[in-house]
Amino acid sequence: MTSLADHLRRRIADDGPLSVAEYMELALTHPRLGYYMSRDPFGRGGDFITAPEISQMFGELIGLWCSVQWQAMGGPDSVNLVELGPGRGTLMADMLRAGGAVEGFVESLSVSLVEISPVLKTVQEDALVGAKNVLKARSLQWWSDFSEVPEGPLLLVANEFLDALPVRQFQKTHEGWRERMVGVSGDQKEFRFILADGPPQDGAIPPDLSGAGAMARDGVILEVRPAAAALAEAIAGRLARQTGAALFIDYGHAESAAGDTLQAVKDHEYRDPLVAPGEADLTAHVDFAAFGRAAAGAGARVWGPVGQGAFLEGLGIGVRAEALMAAEPAQGREIEAAVSRLTSEDAMGRLFKVMALVSPGLPPPPGFE
């Protein structure tokens, strides 16, 4: 059976080196051989664990956040609740269960899951179809792209979605900026990074970053994520036309900065991103400043980013943890450990950040006041 590595070698031989973005996109989403297209990578038995898998408290608080935003929107009778990259459906299930405590909220929802993986769609369906609060919603639908989601009042959640969108990398040399590409070694066996022969011609490097401060040093690597900027503009455009809010939770930096953050994870360990493409998850840190600039330019109000720890504490994770421990005393240590992992600065509390986009005229969303 042909591997993705073989496919990439042939493509490089025929068409020349791939950009890092092309390599990353093919490694993750090749229709037949891509990492996300053929497996369920989540949980302790997979390659990594996300916040919804750590504790139900995470999804419950996000669900209540959405219900508060729905109330701030005037409690519309019909609203699209969208999740980008819904994983195993755990986050959405917890959101809907918690949101069911707010009268009329779940009944107003048309739930949309934006997912390209056939394997994960099946897992999500198992988690959500027949669930009590899903049955109260108006509908449950899957889409391959946000652009397919119907127009209307919008609530959107994306947890660890932006980090998997492809990045282009550029390296500063004494001759100027050159795009970092993926080629192959002389024996055609190993993938390696190389630099394009000439400067980029498409204006991919933002002018305000290309010569500033640390960016001016030879050897510096700059990452640009065109797909994230396009998504920010698309969502912000909707929020400018119709009422709503969007919440993004991911790991990355609050200000645009230099650095190579491309990484691969397999079996809960970091791997070389150029080894065994299609067999490990590939991600890069999110540039929240760039994402926020794109969204603001398209008409949305931008809040944050704030650290995940501060955000969850602001939503009352401590109170929720106490209630769970009172109901399940035997699970006390597990609940305390989950809170620590989600909020501590030496765990997910600082590296993971939260940003909200809201329609003009809506009040400050919870967790950002």
C-alpha positions in Angstrom: 0.0 0.0 0.0 1.3 3.4 -0.9 2.2 5.6 2.1 1.7 9.3 2.3 5.5 9.6 2.4 5.8 7.9 -1.0 3.0 10.1 -2.4 4.9 13.2 -1.2 8.2 12.0 -2.6 6.6 11.5 -6.0 5.0 14.9 -5.9 8.3 16.6 -5.0 10.0 14.8 -7.8 7.4 15.9 -10.3 6.6 19.5 -9.1 9.5 20.5 -6.9 9.6 21.2 -3.1 6.5 21.8 -1.1 5.8 24.8 1.0 5.5 24.0 4.7 1.8 24.8 4.4 1.3 22.3 1.6 3.2 19.6 3.5 1.2 20.2 6.6 -2.1 20.2 4.8 -1.4 17.0 3.0 0.0 15.3 6.1 -3.2 16.1 8.0 -6.0 16.1 5.4 -5.0 14.1 2.3 -8.3 12.4 1.4 -7.0 8.9 1.8 -3.7 9.1 3.7 -4.0 12.2 5.9 -3.7 11.9 9.7 -7.1 13.1 10.5 -8.9 11.2 7.8 -8.2 7.7 9.0 -8.2 7.6 12.8 -9.5 8.9 16.1 -6.4 10.6 17.6 -8.0 11.8 20.9 -7.9 10.6 24.4 -5.5 8.5 26.5 -5.6 5.7 23.9 -4.8 8.2 21.1 -2.0 10.6 20.5 -3.1 13.6 22.6 -5.7 14.7 25.1 -7.7 18.0 24.7 -9.4 20.0 27.4 -12.9 18.4 27.0 -11.4 15.0 27.5 -9.7 16.1 30.8 -12.9 17.2 32.5 -16.6 17.7 31.8 -16.2 21.1 33.6 -14.5 22.6 30.5 -17.4 21.9 28.2 -20.0 22.8 30.8 -18.5 26.3 31.3 -18.3 26.9 27.6 -21.9 25.9 27.2 -23.0 28.3 29.9 -20.8 31.0 28.2 -22.8 30.4 25.0 -26.1 30.6 26.8 -25.1 34.0 28.4 -24.2 35.2 24.9 -27.5 34.0 23.6 -29.2 36.1 26.2 -27.1 39.1 25.4 -28.2 38.7 21.8 -31.8 39.0 22.9 -32.5 35.3 23.1 -33.3 34.8 19.4 -35.7 31.9 18.6 -33.2 30.5 16.1 -29.4 30.5 16.3 -26.6 28.5 14.7 -24.4 26.8 17.3 -21.3 25.9 15.4 -18.2 23.9 16.5 -15.1 23.9 14.3 -13.2 20.6 14.6 -15.5 18.9 17.1 -13.2 16.0 17.9 -15.1 13.2 19.5 -18.2 15.3 20.2 -17.3 15.5 23.9 -17.2 19.3 24.1 -20.6 19.7 22.2 -22.3 17.1 24.4 -21.1 18.8 27.6 -22.1 22.2 26.2 -25.6 21.1 25.4 -26.1 19.4 28.7 -25.1 22.5 30.7 -26.9 24.8 28.3 -30.1 22.9 29.0 -30.3 24.6 32.4 -31.1 27.9 30.6 -34.7 28.0 29.6 -35.2 28.1 25.8 -31.6 28.1 24.9 -31.1 24.6 23.5 -34.5 24.6 21.9 -33.3 27.7 19.8 -30.3 25.9 18.5 -29.4 24.5 15.1 -26.2 22.6 15.8 -23.6 22.6 13.1 -20.4 20.5 13.3 -17.7 21.5 10.8 -15.7 18.3 10.3 -13.8 16.7 7.3 -12.8 13.4 8.9 -15.2 10.5 8.1 -13.9 8.6 11.1 -14.5 11.5 13.6 -18.0 12.1 12.1 -18.9 8.6 13.1 -17.5 9.1 16.6 -19.4 12.4 16.9 -22.6 10.9 15.8 -22.3 8.2 18.4 -21.7 10.8 21.1 -24.5 13.1 20.1 -27.3 11.4 18.3 -29.9 10.5 20.9 -28.4 12.6 23.6 -31.1 14.3 25.7 -30.2 17.9 24.9 -29.4 17.3 21.3 -32.9 16.0 20.8 -34.2 19.4 22.1 -32.2 21.3 19.5 -33.8 22.2 16.2 -31.3 20.2 14.1 -27.9 18.5 14.1 -25.9 18.8 10.8 -22.4 18.3 9.6 -20.5 20.5 7.2 -17.1 20.4 5.6 -16.4 24.1 5.8 -17.6 27.1 7.7 -18.8 28.7 4.5 -21.5 26.0 4.2 -23.1 26.9 7.6 -26.4 28.7 7.0 -26.7 32.4 7.6 -28.3 33.6 10.8 -27.5 34.5 14.4 -24.3 32.7 15.3 -22.6 31.2 18.3 -19.3 29.5 17.4 -16.7 27.6 19.4 -13.3 26.3 18.2 -11.1 24.5 20.7 -7.7 23.5 19.4 -8.7 24.1 15.8 -6.6 27.0 14.6 -3.3 25.3 15.6 -3.9 22.6 12.9 -4.4 25.1 10.1 -1.4 25.1 7.8 1.4 27.7 8.3 3.9 29.1 5.8 7.4 29.6 7.1 9.9 32.3 6.0 13.5 32.5 7.0 15.6 35.7 7.1 18.9 35.4 5.2 21.6 37.9 4.3 19.9 38.2 1.0 16.4 38.8 2.4 13.4 36.7 3.2 13.1 33.2 1.7 10.3 30.8 2.0 11.1 27.6 3.9 10.2 24.5 1.8 10.2 20.8 2.2 12.3 18.8 -0.2 14.1 15.4 -0.1 17.6 14.3 0.6 19.9 13.2 -2.2 19.0 9.6 -1.9 15.3 10.5 -2.0 14.6 8.9 1.3 14.4 11.6 3.9 12.5 14.9 3.9 14.4 18.0 4.8 13.9 21.7 5.0 15.3 23.9 2.2 14.9 27.5 1.2 13.3 28.8 -1.9 15.7 30.3 -4.4 14.2 33.8 -4.5 12.2 36.1 -2.3 8.4 35.6 -1.9 6.4 37.4 -4.6 2.9 37.3 -3.2 3.2 39.7 -0.2 2.7 36.9 2.3 4.9 38.6 4.9 3.1 41.4 6.7 5.1 44.7 6.1 4.8 45.6 9.8 6.6 42.4 10.7 9.2 41.8 8.0 11.9 44.3 9.3 11.0 44.9 12.9 13.2 44.2 15.9 14.1 40.5 16.3 12.7 39.8 12.8 15.7 41.5 11.3 18.3 38.9 12.4 19.6 36.4 9.9 18.2 32.9 10.6 15.0 34.1 12.2 11.9 32.2 11.1 8.5 33.8 10.7 5.2 31.9 10.5 2.2 33.2 8.6 -1.2 31.4 8.6 -3.3 32.6 5.6 -6.1 30.1 6.4 -6.6 31.5 9.9 -6.7 35.1 8.6 -9.3 34.1 6.0 -11.4 32.3 8.6 -11.2 35.3 11.0 -12.5 37.5 8.2 -15.3 35.1 7.2 -16.6 34.8 10.8 -16.2 38.5 11.6 -18.0 39.4 8.4 -21.0 37.3 9.6 -20.8 38.9 13.1 -20.9 42.3 11.5 -24.0 41.4 9.5 -25.9 39.5 12.1 -25.7 39.2 15.8 -23.5 36.6 17.5 -20.2 35.6 19.1 -17.3 33.3 18.5 -14.9 31.7 21.0 -11.4 30.4 20.1 -9.3 28.4 22.6 -5.9 27.3 21.5 -2.2 27.4 22.4 0.0 30.2 21.1 1.3 33.7 21.6 -0.6 36.9 22.4 1.7 39.1 20.3 3.2 38.3 16.9 6.7 37.0 17.3 9.5 35.2 15.5 10.1 31.5 15.9 9.7 28.0 14.5 6.7 26.4 16.3 5.9 23.5 13.9 5.6 20.3 15.9 4.5 16.7 15.6 2.9 14.6 18.4 2.5 10.9 18.4 1.6 8.6 21.3 1.6 11.7 23.6 5.3 12.4 22.7 6.9 15.0 20.4 8.3 13.7 17.2 10.2 15.1 14.2 7.6 16.7 11.9 9.4 15.5 8.8 9.4 11.9 9.8 6.5 9.6 8.9 4.0 12.3 7.5 0.4 11.3 8.0 1.3 9.2 11.1 1.5 12.1 13.7 -0.5 15.3 14.4 1.1 18.4 13.0 0.4 21.8 14.6 2.0 25.3 15.1 1.3 27.9 17.7 -1.5 30.4 17.0 -0.6 34.0 16.5 -3.6 35.5 18.3 -2.6 39.1 17.5 -2.7 38.4 13.7 -6.0 36.5 14.1 -7.5 39.4 16.1 -6.3 42.0 13.5 -7.9 40.1 10.7 -11.2 39.8 12.6 -11.2 43.5 13.7 -10.5 44.6 10.1 -13.6 42.6 9.0 -15.9 44.3 11.5 -16.0 42.2 14.7 -15.2 43.4 18.2 -12.2 41.5 19.6 -11.8 40.5 23.2 -8.6 39.0 24.5 -6.6 36.9 24.3 -6.6 36.0 28.0 -5.0 32.9 29.5 -7.2 29.8 29.7 -6.7 29.6 33.4 -7.9 33.2 34.1 -10.8 32.6 31.7 -12.0 29.4 33.3 -11.6 30.9 36.8 -13.6 33.9 35.7 -16.4 31.6 34.6 -16.4 29.9 38.0 -14.5 26.6 37.5 -13.7 26.6 41.2 -17.4 26.7 42.2 -18.3 24.0 39.7 -15.4 21.8 41.0 -16.7 22.2 44.6 -20.2 21.2 43.5 -18.9 18.1 41.7 -16.7 17.1 44.7 -19.7 17.4 47.0 -21.8 15.2 44.7 -18.9 12.7 44.1 -16.5 12.8 47.1 -14.6 9.8 45.9 -13.6 11.7 42.8 -12.3 14.7 44.7 -8.6 14.2 43.9 -9.4 13.6 40.2 -11.5 16.7 40.0 -8.8 18.8 41.7 -6.2 17.4 39.3 -8.3 18.3 36.3 -8.8 21.9 37.6 -5.0 22.2 38.1 -4.2 20.9 34.6 -6.7 23.2 32.9 -5.8 26.4 34.9 -2.3 26.2 36.3 0.3 28.4 34.7 2.7 25.4 34.5 0.1 23.3 32.7 -2.5 24.7 30.2 -3.4 27.9 32.1 -1.0 30.2 30.4 0.1 28.7 27.1 -3.5 28.1 26.1 -5.3 31.3 25.4 -8.9 32.4 24.7 -10.1 35.0 22.3 -13.7 36.1 21.6 -15.2 37.8 18.6 -18.5 39.5 19.0 -20.9 41.6 17.0 -20.6 45.4 17.4 -23.0 46.6 20.1 -22.9 43.4 22.3 -21.6 43.8 25.9 -18.3 42.4 27.0 -18.5 38.6 27.1 -18.0 36.7 30.3 -14.3 36.0 31.1 -13.1 39.1 29.4 -14.5 42.0 31.5 
